[in-house]
Amino acid sequence: MAAAVTGASDADVLDRIRDGKLIETVDQMSDAYLEGIIRILTVSADTELISAPAYYNAARHAPSLNAFGSATAIIQDELGHAHIAYRLMRDLGVDTEEVIYERAPARFKYPYAFDVALDSWVELVVANAFYDRAGFTLLGDVFRTTTFGPWKRALVKVDKEETFHLRHGENWCRKIAQSAEGRDELQRAVDWMFLLTIEWFGLPDDLKRHGEQLNFGFKGQSNDELRQTWMSTAVPLAKELGLEVPARLDETSGKYVIDCPFPAQFDVENKRWLLGEGAISWDGVLSRWKDRGPMNEQYVETIQRGKRGLEQLIAQA
């Protein structure tokens, strides 16, 4: 996917990192560093991009014009974050026009959670409180520790805006949770969204495939460490709201543990976990991720059709 030519070996890159210097340009990268940074940037960019149609689908159910305005502000932020990551990829030699507008939907790389429709305002604010918390956890780690200088500087803005997104979700959840009916609605959303966010962080460390993310310092924490960081604030939030989630803090180990079969089979059509059938292998999860979910094609089509329409207008002029 990259057309740029690198100018360093892996040893050169690691020496520079050990000296406390950031990687700034392609000529300071090795082939492995370039391939790895493009991979993680692609996931970040695709996630931000697809969140826009996903959030808009639910924002239409906003209870007021002010609420709708706050949701569209978040959508605008997400598109801006996607632009940042795609622009960095373009600077690294990636044809981002092709990546955004010509890739098949199934080849986009974003968490499976966004392939499941958000159908209500309650589901949107739960997504802000939990999904955006995952984004904040991941990008906050990158912001603190990444060795890729341009991304580190760009994330100053992103980090602040992601904080706004999750606070928006928290505040709305607190407001909705004030009534028994509201708590029931929140609980129904959390019942399927909590475990999808647990999956968000990827394979467990013992199955992780791309070790260069830690070796080259693209991020500072492993997948399992990031999961723990997310649960350390998500689980207390759920408790504050009076909601039940299948995770708790183990006082002996000081770590959060998942109190249900995990990973598990997900019934995407009915938005429910088939926990009674027991745990499945991560191969089963990978298969579901690879097949994508019901909203994949629709969301990508929403992004891509604008360019096709513009090209048709130009051709007819």
Secondary structure as a PSIPRED ss2 file (coil, helix, strand):
# PSIPRED VFORMAT (PSIPRED V4.0)

   1 M C   1.000  0.000  0.000
   2 A E   0.000  0.000  1.000
   3 A C   1.000  0.000  0.000
   4 A C   1.000  0.000  0.000
   5 V C   1.000  0.000  0.000
   6 T C   1.000  0.000  0.000
   7 G C   1.000  0.000  0.000
   8 A C   1.000  0.000  0.000
   9 S C   1.000  0.000  0.000
  10 D H   0.000  1.000  0.000
  11 A H   0.000  1.000  0.000
  12 D H   0.000  1.000  0.000
  13 V H   0.000  1.000  0.000
  14 L H   0.000  1.000  0.000
  15 D H   0.000  1.000  0.000
  16 R H   0.000  1.000  0.000
  17 I H   0.000  1.000  0.000
  18 R H   0.000  1.000  0.000
  19 D C   1.000  0.000  0.000
  20 G C   1.000  0.000  0.000
  21 K C   1.000  0.000  0.000
  22 L C   1.000  0.000  0.000
  23 I E   0.000  0.000  1.000
  24 E C   1.000  0.000  0.000
  25 T C   1.000  0.000  0.000
  26 V H   0.000  1.000  0.000
  27 D H   0.000  1.000  0.000
  28 Q H   0.000  1.000  0.000
  29 M C   1.000  0.000  0.000
  30 S C   1.000  0.000  0.000
  31 D H   0.000  1.000  0.000
  32 A H   0.000  1.000  0.000
  33 Y H   0.000  1.000  0.000
  34 L H   0.000  1.000  0.000
  35 E H   0.000  1.000  0.000
  36 G H   0.000  1.000  0.000
  37 I H   0.000  1.000  0.000
  38 I H   0.000  1.000  0.000
  39 R H   0.000  1.000  0.000
  40 I H   0.000  1.000  0.000
  41 L H   0.000  1.000  0.000
  42 T H   0.000  1.000  0.000
  43 V H   0.000  1.000  0.000
  44 S H   0.000  1.000  0.000
  45 A H   0.000  1.000  0.000
  46 D H   0.000  1.000  0.000
  47 T H   0.000  1.000  0.000
  48 E H   0.000  1.000  0.000
  49 L H   0.000  1.000  0.000
  50 I H   0.000  1.000  0.000
  51 S H   0.000  1.000  0.000
  52 A H   0.000  1.000  0.000
  53 P H   0.000  1.000  0.000
  54 A H   0.000  1.000  0.000
  55 Y H   0.000  1.000  0.000
  56 Y H   0.000  1.000  0.000
  57 N H   0.000  1.000  0.000
  58 A H   0.000  1.000  0.000
  59 A H   0.000  1.000  0.000
  60 R C   1.000  0.000  0.000
  61 H C   1.000  0.000  0.000
  62 A C   1.000  0.000  0.000
  63 P C   1.000  0.000  0.000
  64 S C   1.000  0.000  0.000
  65 L H   0.000  1.000  0.000
  66 N H   0.000  1.000  0.000
  67 A H   0.000  1.000  0.000
  68 F H   0.000  1.000  0.000
  69 G H   0.000  1.000  0.000
  70 S H   0.000  1.000  0.000
  71 A H   0.000  1.000  0.000
  72 T H   0.000  1.000  0.000
  73 A H   0.000  1.000  0.000
  74 I H   0.000  1.000  0.000
  75 I H   0.000  1.000  0.000
  76 Q H   0.000  1.000  0.000
  77 D H   0.000  1.000  0.000
  78 E H   0.000  1.000  0.000
  79 L H   0.000  1.000  0.000
  80 G H   0.000  1.000  0.000
  81 H H   0.000  1.000  0.000
  82 A H   0.000  1.000  0.000
  83 H H   0.000  1.000  0.000
  84 I H   0.000  1.000  0.000
  85 A H   0.000  1.000  0.000
  86 Y H   0.000  1.000  0.000
  87 R H   0.000  1.000  0.000
  88 L H   0.000  1.000  0.000
  89 M H   0.000  1.000  0.000
  90 R H   0.000  1.000  0.000
  91 D H   0.000  1.000  0.000
  92 L C   1.000  0.000  0.000
  93 G C   1.000  0.000  0.000
  94 V E   0.000  0.000  1.000
  95 D C   1.000  0.000  0.000
  96 T H   0.000  1.000  0.000
  97 E H   0.000  1.000  0.000
  98 E H   0.000  1.000  0.000
  99 V H   0.000  1.000  0.000
 100 I H   0.000  1.000  0.000
 101 Y H   0.000  1.000  0.000
 102 E C   1.000  0.000  0.000
 103 R C   1.000  0.000  0.000
 104 A C   1.000  0.000  0.000
 105 P H   0.000  1.000  0.000
 106 A H   0.000  1.000  0.000
 107 R H   0.000  1.000  0.000
 108 F C   1.000  0.000  0.000
 109 K C   1.000  0.000  0.000
 110 Y C   1.000  0.000  0.000
 111 P C   1.000  0.000  0.000
 112 Y H   0.000  1.000  0.000
 113 A H   0.000  1.000  0.000
 114 F H   0.000  1.000  0.000
 115 D H   0.000  1.000  0.000
 116 V C   1.000  0.000  0.000
 117 A C   1.000  0.000  0.000
 118 L C   1.000  0.000  0.000
 119 D C   1.000  0.000  0.000
 120 S C   1.000  0.000  0.000
 121 W H   0.000  1.000  0.000
 122 V H   0.000  1.000  0.000
 123 E H   0.000  1.000  0.000
 124 L H   0.000  1.000  0.000
 125 V H   0.000  1.000  0.000
 126 V H   0.000  1.000  0.000
 127 A H   0.000  1.000  0.000
 128 N H   0.000  1.000  0.000
 129 A H   0.000  1.000  0.000
 130 F H   0.000  1.000  0.000
 131 Y H   0.000  1.000  0.000
 132 D H   0.000  1.000  0.000
 133 R H   0.000  1.000  0.000
 134 A H   0.000  1.000  0.000
 135 G H   0.000  1.000  0.000
 136 F H   0.000  1.000  0.000
 137 T H   0.000  1.000  0.000
 138 L H   0.000  1.000  0.000
 139 L H   0.000  1.000  0.000
 140 G H   0.000  1.000  0.000
 141 D H   0.000  1.000  0.000
 142 V H   0.000  1.000  0.000
 143 F H   0.000  1.000  0.000
 144 R H   0.000  1.000  0.000
 145 T H   0.000  1.000  0.000
 146 T C   1.000  0.000  0.000
 147 T C   1.000  0.000  0.000
 148 F E   0.000  0.000  1.000
 149 G H   0.000  1.000  0.000
 150 P H   0.000  1.000  0.000
 151 W H   0.000  1.000  0.000
 152 K H   0.000  1.000  0.000
 153 R H   0.000  1.000  0.000
 154 A H   0.000  1.000  0.000
 155 L H   0.000  1.000  0.000
 156 V H   0.000  1.000  0.000
 157 K H   0.000  1.000  0.000
 158 V H   0.000  1.000  0.000
 159 D H   0.000  1.000  0.000
 160 K H   0.000  1.000  0.000
 161 E H   0.000  1.000  0.000
 162 E H   0.000  1.000  0.000
 163 T H   0.000  1.000  0.000
 164 F H   0.000  1.000  0.000
 165 H H   0.000  1.000  0.000
 166 L H   0.000  1.000  0.000
 167 R H   0.000  1.000  0.000
 168 H H   0.000  1.000  0.000
 169 G H   0.000  1.000  0.000
 170 E H   0.000  1.000  0.000
 171 N H   0.000  1.000  0.000
 172 W H   0.000  1.000  0.000
 173 C H   0.000  1.000  0.000
 174 R H   0.000  1.000  0.000
 175 K H   0.000  1.000  0.000
 176 I H   0.000  1.000  0.000
 177 A C   1.000  0.000  0.000
 178 Q C   1.000  0.000  0.000
 179 S C   1.000  0.000  0.000
 180 A H   0.000  1.000  0.000
 181 E H   0.000  1.000  0.000
 182 G H   0.000  1.000  0.000
 183 R H   0.000  1.000  0.000
 184 D H   0.000  1.000  0.000
 185 E H   0.000  1.000  0.000
 186 L H   0.000  1.000  0.000
 187 Q H   0.000  1.000  0.000
 188 R H   0.000  1.000  0.000
 189 A H   0.000  1.000  0.000
 190 V H   0.000  1.000  0.000
 191 D H   0.000  1.000  0.000
 192 W H   0.000  1.000  0.000
 193 M H   0.000  1.000  0.000
 194 F H   0.000  1.000  0.000
 195 L H   0.000  1.000  0.000
 196 L H   0.000  1.000  0.000
 197 T H   0.000  1.000  0.000
 198 I H   0.000  1.000  0.000
 199 E H   0.000  1.000  0.000
 200 W H   0.000  1.000  0.000
 201 F C   1.000  0.000  0.000
 202 G C   1.000  0.000  0.000
 203 L C   1.000  0.000  0.000
 204 P C   1.000  0.000  0.000
 205 D H   0.000  1.000  0.000
 206 D H   0.000  1.000  0.000
 207 L H   0.000  1.000  0.000
 208 K C   1.000  0.000  0.000
 209 R C   1.000  0.000  0.000
 210 H C   1.000  0.000  0.000
 211 G C   1.000  0.000  0.000
 212 E H   0.000  1.000  0.000
 213 Q H   0.000  1.000  0.000
 214 L H   0.000  1.000  0.000
 215 N H   0.000  1.000  0.000
 216 F C   1.000  0.000  0.000
 217 G C   1.000  0.000  0.000
 218 F C   1.000  0.000  0.000
 219 K C   1.000  0.000  0.000
 220 G C   1.000  0.000  0.000
 221 Q C   1.000  0.000  0.000
 222 S C   1.000  0.000  0.000
 223 N H   0.000  1.000  0.000
 224 D H   0.000  1.000  0.000
 225 E H   0.000  1.000  0.000
 226 L H   0.000  1.000  0.000
 227 R H   0.000  1.000  0.000
 228 Q H   0.000  1.000  0.000
 229 T H   0.000  1.000  0.000
 230 W H   0.000  1.000  0.000
 231 M H   0.000  1.000  0.000
 232 S H   0.000  1.000  0.000
 233 T H   0.000  1.000  0.000
 234 A H   0.000  1.000  0.000
 235 V H   0.000  1.000  0.000
 236 P H   0.000  1.000  0.000
 237 L H   0.000  1.000  0.000
 238 A H   0.000  1.000  0.000
 239 K H   0.000  1.000  0.000
 240 E H   0.000  1.000  0.000
 241 L H   0.000  1.000  0.000
 242 G C   1.000  0.000  0.000
 243 L C   1.000  0.000  0.000
 244 E C   1.000  0.000  0.000
 245 V C   1.000  0.000  0.000
 246 P C   1.000  0.000  0.000
 247 A E   0.000  0.000  1.000
 248 R E   0.000  0.000  1.000
 249 L E   0.000  0.000  1.000
 250 D E   0.000  0.000  1.000
 251 E C   1.000  0.000  0.000
 252 T C   1.000  0.000  0.000
 253 S C   1.000  0.000  0.000
 254 G C   1.000  0.000  0.000
 255 K E   0.000  0.000  1.000
 256 Y E   0.000  0.000  1.000
 257 V E   0.000  0.000  1.000
 258 I E   0.000  0.000  1.000
 259 D C   1.000  0.000  0.000
 260 C C   1.000  0.000  0.000
 261 P C   1.000  0.000  0.000
 262 F C   1.000  0.000  0.000
 263 P C   1.000  0.000  0.000
 264 A E   0.000  0.000  1.000
 265 Q C   1.000  0.000  0.000
 266 F E   0.000  0.000  1.000
 267 D E   0.000  0.000  1.000
 268 V C   1.000  0.000  0.000
 269 E C   1.000  0.000  0.000
 270 N C   1.000  0.000  0.000
 271 K C   1.000  0.000  0.000
 272 R E   0.000  0.000  1.000
 273 W E   0.000  0.000  1.000
 274 L C   1.000  0.000  0.000
 275 L H   0.000  1.000  0.000
 276 G H   0.000  1.000  0.000
 277 E H   0.000  1.000  0.000
 278 G C   1.000  0.000  0.000
 279 A E   0.000  0.000  1.000
 280 I C   1.000  0.000  0.000
 281 S C   1.000  0.000  0.000
 282 W H   0.000  1.000  0.000
 283 D H   0.000  1.000  0.000
 284 G H   0.000  1.000  0.000
 285 V H   0.000  1.000  0.000
 286 L H   0.000  1.000  0.000
 287 S H   0.000  1.000  0.000
 288 R H   0.000  1.000  0.000
 289 W H   0.000  1.000  0.000
 290 K H   0.000  1.000  0.000
 291 D H   0.000  1.000  0.000
 292 R C   1.000  0.000  0.000
 293 G C   1.000  0.000  0.000
 294 P C   1.000  0.000  0.000
 295 M C   1.000  0.000  0.000
 296 N H   0.000  1.000  0.000
 297 E H   0.000  1.000  0.000
 298 Q H   0.000  1.000  0.000
 299 Y H   0.000  1.000  0.000
 300 V H   0.000  1.000  0.000
 301 E H   0.000  1.000  0.000
 302 T H   0.000  1.000  0.000
 303 I H   0.000  1.000  0.000
 304 Q H   0.000  1.000  0.000
 305 R H   0.000  1.000  0.000
 306 G H   0.000  1.000  0.000
 307 K H   0.000  1.000  0.000
 308 R H   0.000  1.000  0.000
 309 G H   0.000  1.000  0.000
 310 L H   0.000  1.000  0.000
 311 E H   0.000  1.000  0.000
 312 Q H   0.000  1.000  0.000
 313 L H   0.000  1.000  0.000
 314 I H   0.000  1.000  0.000
 315 A H   0.000  1.000  0.000
 316 Q H   0.000  1.000  0.000
 317 A C   1.000  0.000  0.000
